[in-house]
């Protein structure tokens, strides 16, 4: 069964449409008006082997906050819909990713319980005009609506671009790990509770 989903979110602040294929080839297409976020979203697709299409229109004349947060929310909703009941998946995923002097670790659990532990300090307040505080809003929106527990740790780094990129590459890799089917598990639920 295809693990795909399309979700639309319309508010007075944003209009978002997200399509995902969890068993894709890493293809991505974005039209959000937020160039640096698109560069980071591309890391999720490429390193997660997830086909990802995101269209967004937001109140960018104010700032990117609503658009970035709502993309995170809608992406989380699409993942929750695409992953289904989670039978047979590994459930847990983790990855370390370096980029030159920067190193980040991401650990994820498709637990059904939203939780974010975010330990990242950027060396700059903005990257190419993108407010680095908005990464937290993106991941909080994703976590709340995907129903996952997510730990993000920037272990070291000086260059803010490198720090951000290692986080998103590791996030993509951790997603790929967690969403992979476990042959030994078969169609069983990866939980002693019998449901997630």
C-alpha positions as CSV (number, residue, x, y, z in Angstrom):
1,X,0.0,0.0,0.0
2,X,1.4,3.4,-1.0
3,X,2.4,5.6,1.9
4,X,1.4,8.9,0.3
5,X,-0.6,11.9,1.5
6,X,-1.7,15.3,0.4
7,X,-2.8,17.9,3.0
8,X,-4.0,21.4,2.6
9,X,-4.1,24.1,5.3
10,X,-5.9,27.4,4.7
11,X,-5.9,30.2,7.2
12,X,-6.1,34.0,7.1
13,X,-2.3,34.0,7.3
14,X,-1.3,31.2,5.0
15,X,-2.4,28.7,2.3
16,X,-0.3,25.6,2.3
17,X,-0.4,22.3,0.3
18,X,2.0,19.5,1.1
19,X,2.3,16.2,-0.7
20,X,4.6,13.4,0.5
21,X,5.6,9.9,-0.6
22,X,7.5,8.2,2.2
23,X,8.8,5.6,-0.2
24,X,10.0,8.0,-2.8
25,X,13.3,8.7,-4.6
26,X,14.2,12.0,-2.9
27,X,12.5,14.2,-5.5
28,X,11.4,17.7,-4.3
29,X,9.6,20.7,-5.6
30,X,9.0,23.8,-3.6
31,X,7.2,27.1,-4.1
32,X,7.1,28.8,-0.7
33,X,8.7,32.2,-1.1
34,X,11.2,31.3,1.7
35,X,14.3,30.3,-0.2
36,X,16.5,29.2,2.7
37,X,13.8,27.0,4.1
38,X,13.4,25.4,0.7
39,X,17.1,24.6,0.8
40,X,16.6,22.9,4.1
41,X,13.5,21.0,3.0
42,X,15.5,19.7,0.1
43,X,17.8,18.0,2.6
44,X,14.8,16.2,4.1
45,X,13.7,14.9,0.7
46,X,17.2,13.9,-0.5
47,X,18.5,12.3,2.7
48,X,15.2,10.8,3.7
49,X,14.4,9.4,0.3
50,X,11.0,11.1,0.5
51,X,9.3,12.7,-2.4
52,X,8.1,16.1,-1.2
53,X,6.1,18.9,-2.8
54,X,5.2,22.0,-0.9
55,X,3.3,25.0,-2.1
56,X,2.8,28.0,0.2
57,X,1.4,31.5,0.1
58,X,1.8,33.4,3.3
59,X,2.0,36.9,4.8
60,X,5.6,37.3,3.9
61,X,5.1,41.1,3.8
62,X,5.0,40.8,7.6
63,X,7.7,38.2,8.1
64,X,8.2,34.4,7.5
65,X,7.0,33.3,10.9
66,X,3.5,32.2,10.0
67,X,4.6,30.6,6.7
68,X,7.4,28.6,8.3
69,X,5.3,27.4,11.2
70,X,2.4,26.4,9.1
71,X,4.6,24.5,6.7
72,X,5.8,22.5,9.7
73,X,2.3,21.9,10.8
74,X,1.1,20.8,7.4
75,X,4.1,18.6,6.8
76,X,3.5,16.9,10.1
77,X,-0.1,16.3,9.2
78,X,0.9,14.8,5.9
79,X,3.4,12.5,7.6
80,X,0.9,11.3,10.1
81,X,-1.6,10.5,7.3
82,X,1.0,8.8,5.1
83,X,2.5,6.6,7.8
84,X,-0.8,5.1,8.7
85,X,-1.1,2.8,11.7
86,X,2.7,2.3,11.8
87,X,2.6,-1.5,11.6
88,X,6.0,-3.0,10.6
89,X,8.1,0.2,10.8
90,X,11.2,0.4,12.8
91,X,9.6,3.4,14.7
92,X,12.9,4.8,16.0
93,X,15.5,6.5,13.9
94,X,18.6,8.4,14.6
95,X,21.4,10.0,12.6
96,X,24.6,12.1,13.1
97,X,25.5,14.3,10.2
98,X,28.7,16.4,9.8
99,X,29.4,19.3,7.5
100,X,32.9,20.6,7.9
101,X,33.2,21.8,11.5
102,X,29.5,21.3,12.3
103,X,28.0,18.2,13.7
104,X,24.3,17.5,14.6
105,X,22.4,14.5,16.0
106,X,18.7,13.9,15.5
107,X,16.7,11.1,17.2
108,X,13.0,10.5,16.4
109,X,10.3,8.2,17.7
110,X,7.0,7.7,15.9
111,X,5.4,7.3,19.3
112,X,2.1,9.0,18.8
113,X,3.2,11.5,21.5
114,X,4.4,14.9,20.5
115,X,7.5,16.1,22.2
116,X,10.4,18.3,21.1
117,X,13.8,18.6,22.8
118,X,15.7,21.2,20.8
119,X,19.2,22.0,21.9
120,X,20.6,24.3,19.2
121,X,22.5,27.6,19.5
122,X,23.1,29.4,16.3
123,X,26.1,31.7,15.9
124,X,24.0,34.2,14.0
125,X,20.4,35.5,14.2
126,X,19.8,35.1,10.5
127,X,21.1,33.2,7.5
128,X,20.5,34.8,4.1
129,X,17.7,36.8,5.6
130,X,16.1,33.8,7.3
131,X,15.5,34.2,11.1
132,X,17.2,31.2,12.7
133,X,14.6,31.3,15.6
134,X,12.0,30.0,13.0
135,X,13.7,26.5,12.8
136,X,12.3,25.8,16.3
137,X,8.8,26.9,15.2
138,X,9.0,24.6,12.1
139,X,10.0,21.6,14.2
140,X,7.5,22.3,16.9
141,X,4.7,22.5,14.3
142,X,5.9,19.2,12.7
143,X,6.2,17.4,16.1
144,X,2.7,18.5,17.3
145,X,1.0,17.3,14.1
146,X,3.0,14.2,13.2
147,X,2.7,12.9,16.7
148,X,6.4,12.2,17.1
149,X,9.1,12.6,19.8
150,X,12.0,14.5,18.4
151,X,15.4,15.3,19.9
152,X,17.7,17.7,18.0
153,X,21.2,18.4,19.2
154,X,23.7,20.7,17.6
155,X,26.9,19.1,19.0
156,X,29.3,21.7,17.5
157,X,29.7,24.2,14.8
158,X,30.7,27.8,14.0
159,X,29.1,28.5,10.7
160,X,25.3,29.0,11.1
161,X,24.6,27.7,7.6
162,X,26.5,24.5,8.3
163,X,24.7,24.0,11.6
164,X,21.3,24.3,10.0
165,X,22.2,22.0,7.2
166,X,23.5,19.3,9.5
167,X,20.3,19.4,11.4
168,X,18.1,19.0,8.4
169,X,20.3,16.3,6.8
170,X,20.2,14.3,10.1
171,X,16.5,14.8,10.3
172,X,16.0,13.4,6.9
173,X,18.3,10.4,7.7
174,X,16.5,9.8,11.0
175,X,13.1,9.8,9.3
176,X,14.3,7.3,6.7
177,X,15.6,5.0,9.5
178,X,12.4,5.2,11.5
179,X,10.0,4.7,8.6
180,X,11.9,1.7,7.1
181,X,10.0,-1.6,7.3
182,X,11.6,-4.1,9.7
183,X,11.4,-7.6,8.0
184,X,11.7,-9.3,11.3
185,X,8.7,-7.4,12.7
186,X,6.5,-8.2,9.8
187,X,3.1,-6.5,10.1
188,X,3.3,-6.3,13.9
189,X,2.9,-3.1,15.8
190,X,6.3,-1.8,17.1
191,X,5.0,-1.3,20.6
192,X,4.2,-3.6,23.6
193,X,0.9,-1.7,23.9
194,X,-0.3,-3.0,20.6
195,X,-1.0,0.5,19.2
196,X,0.7,3.8,18.6
